[in-house]
Amino acid sequence: MDVLVVAFTGDDAPGLVHALAEVVSDHGGNWESSHMVSWHGVFAGTLVVSAERDRCEALAEDLRALDGMLQVTVHHASGTPERPHAQSLHLDVVGGDHPGIVEDIAAAIARPRVNVRCLDSESRPAAADGAHEFHVHAELEVGADVDVAAWGEELRSRGEAVGVTVDLVPVED
């Protein structure tokens, strides 16, 4: 079996998930995982599908041809890179919404042996005063040779400098 990673955007309309699932099923594919969301009238997402090698190209073509999709990109996955002795961490960032938060945090975590596995963010009204708060939740994979305690202090200090709180905790098995 080959693995395809599909990224797509389209005008939000009822039936898009069913249309995606139908194409996958028609080609004997297995829907492995996905993340989809509607923002401001645009439906966007990612989808991981496994399928027999000889069916992948037709599957990719039919996904690209779906009605209502603005763009569909299909990549053949090359496999999961070996990351020996990696530890998983949750990163949570919360603070008053202002430009540059994601760039500041991304710069702080960009280093060898640290990989962002998942990142979600949103701006929403704060409970107390209605001002907008920005929330980031990320799952990180960190090499065993990284001093997580020292790095966590560095992240918290950098967060304070830009007006956000940073929490870095190990993922429980």
C-alpha positions as CSV (number, residue, x, y, z in Angstrom):
1,M,0.0,0.0,0.0
2,D,1.1,3.5,-0.8
3,V,0.2,6.5,1.3
4,L,-1.1,9.8,-0.2
5,V,-1.3,13.1,1.7
6,V,-4.0,15.3,0.2
7,A,-4.3,19.0,0.9
8,F,-7.4,20.8,-0.4
9,T,-9.5,24.0,-0.4
10,G,-12.9,24.6,-1.8
11,D,-16.0,26.7,-1.5
12,D,-17.8,25.5,1.6
13,A,-20.9,23.5,0.7
14,P,-22.8,20.5,2.0
15,G,-21.6,17.1,0.8
16,L,-17.8,17.9,0.3
17,V,-16.7,15.3,2.9
18,H,-19.0,12.7,1.3
19,A,-17.6,13.5,-2.1
20,L,-14.0,13.0,-0.8
21,A,-15.0,9.8,0.9
22,E,-16.7,8.5,-2.2
23,V,-13.6,9.0,-4.4
24,V,-11.4,7.3,-1.8
25,S,-13.8,4.4,-1.6
26,D,-14.3,4.1,-5.3
27,H,-10.5,3.5,-5.7
28,G,-10.3,1.0,-2.8
29,G,-8.5,3.5,-0.6
30,N,-8.5,3.6,3.1
31,W,-9.2,6.9,4.8
32,E,-6.6,7.0,7.6
33,S,-6.8,10.4,9.1
34,S,-7.9,13.9,8.3
35,H,-8.3,17.4,9.6
36,M,-10.9,19.7,8.0
37,V,-12.4,23.0,8.8
38,S,-14.6,25.7,7.3
39,W,-13.3,29.3,7.6
40,H,-15.0,32.3,6.1
41,G,-16.9,30.2,3.5
42,V,-13.8,28.2,2.5
43,F,-13.6,24.5,3.3
44,A,-10.0,23.4,3.8
45,G,-8.2,20.3,5.0
46,T,-5.7,17.6,4.9
47,L,-6.4,13.9,4.4
48,V,-4.2,10.8,4.6
49,V,-5.2,7.9,2.4
50,S,-3.6,4.5,1.7
51,A,-4.3,2.7,-1.5
52,E,-2.8,0.1,-3.8
53,R,0.1,1.5,-5.7
54,D,-1.6,0.8,-9.1
55,R,-4.7,2.8,-8.1
56,C,-3.0,5.9,-6.6
57,E,-2.6,8.0,-9.8
58,A,-6.3,7.5,-10.7
59,L,-7.3,8.3,-7.1
60,A,-5.2,11.5,-7.2
61,E,-6.7,12.5,-10.5
62,D,-10.3,12.0,-9.3
63,L,-9.6,14.0,-6.1
64,R,-8.2,16.9,-8.2
65,A,-11.3,16.8,-10.4
66,L,-13.9,17.0,-7.6
67,D,-16.6,19.7,-8.2
68,G,-16.3,22.7,-5.9
69,M,-12.7,22.2,-5.0
70,L,-10.5,25.2,-5.7
71,Q,-7.2,23.4,-5.3
72,V,-6.2,19.9,-4.5
73,T,-2.6,18.9,-4.0
74,V,-1.7,15.2,-3.6
75,H,1.7,14.0,-2.4
76,H,3.0,10.4,-2.2
77,A,4.3,10.1,1.3
78,S,7.9,8.9,1.4
79,G,7.6,7.4,4.9
80,T,8.2,8.5,8.4
81,P,11.7,9.7,9.1
82,E,13.5,7.9,11.8
83,R,13.7,10.0,14.9
84,P,15.5,7.9,17.5
85,H,14.9,8.7,21.2
86,A,12.5,11.5,20.5
87,Q,10.2,12.8,23.2
88,S,6.8,14.3,22.6
89,L,5.8,17.6,24.2
90,H,2.7,19.8,24.2
91,L,3.2,23.5,23.7
92,D,0.5,25.9,24.7
93,V,0.7,29.7,24.1
94,V,-1.9,32.2,25.3
95,G,-1.9,35.9,25.2
96,G,-3.5,39.1,23.9
97,D,-3.8,38.9,20.2
98,H,-1.3,41.0,18.2
99,P,0.7,40.6,15.0
100,G,3.8,38.4,15.2
101,I,2.9,35.9,17.9
102,V,3.3,32.9,15.7
103,E,6.5,34.2,14.1
104,D,8.0,34.8,17.6
105,I,7.1,31.4,18.9
106,A,8.2,29.6,15.6
107,A,11.5,31.4,15.9
108,A,11.9,30.2,19.4
109,I,11.2,26.6,18.6
110,A,13.1,26.5,15.3
111,R,16.2,24.5,16.1
112,P,17.8,21.2,15.2
113,R,16.2,18.2,16.8
114,V,12.8,19.9,17.3
115,N,10.0,19.1,14.9
116,V,6.5,20.6,14.9
117,R,4.1,17.6,14.4
118,C,0.9,19.5,14.7
119,L,0.0,23.2,15.3
120,D,-3.4,24.7,15.8
121,S,-4.1,28.4,16.6
122,E,-7.1,30.7,16.9
123,S,-8.0,34.2,18.1
124,R,-11.1,34.3,20.3
125,P,-12.7,36.7,22.8
126,A,-11.3,36.5,26.3
127,A,-13.8,35.5,28.9
128,A,-13.1,38.5,31.2
129,D,-13.1,41.5,29.0
130,G,-14.0,40.4,25.5
131,A,-10.6,41.5,24.1
132,H,-9.2,38.9,21.7
133,E,-6.8,36.3,23.0
134,F,-4.6,34.3,20.7
135,H,-4.2,30.6,21.5
136,V,-1.6,28.2,20.0
137,H,-1.5,24.5,20.7
138,A,1.3,22.5,19.2
139,E,2.6,19.0,19.5
140,L,6.4,18.8,19.2
141,E,8.9,16.0,18.8
142,V,12.1,16.8,20.5
143,G,15.4,14.9,20.3
144,A,16.6,13.2,23.5
145,D,19.7,15.4,23.5
146,V,17.7,18.6,23.9
147,D,17.7,20.0,27.5
148,V,14.0,20.4,27.8
149,A,14.1,22.2,31.1
150,A,16.5,24.9,29.9
151,W,14.7,25.2,26.6
152,G,11.4,25.5,28.3
153,E,12.7,28.4,30.4
154,E,14.0,30.0,27.3
155,L,10.5,29.7,25.6
156,R,8.8,31.1,28.7
157,S,11.2,34.0,28.9
158,R,10.7,34.8,25.2
159,G,6.9,34.5,25.6
160,E,7.0,37.0,28.5
161,A,8.9,39.4,26.3
162,V,6.1,39.4,23.7
163,G,3.2,39.3,26.1
164,V,2.2,35.6,26.0
165,T,2.3,32.7,28.5
166,V,4.1,29.6,27.3
167,D,3.5,26.1,28.8
168,L,5.6,23.2,27.7
169,V,4.7,19.7,29.1
170,P,5.6,16.1,28.2
171,V,3.0,14.0,26.5
172,E,1.8,11.3,28.8
173,D,2.0,7.8,27.3
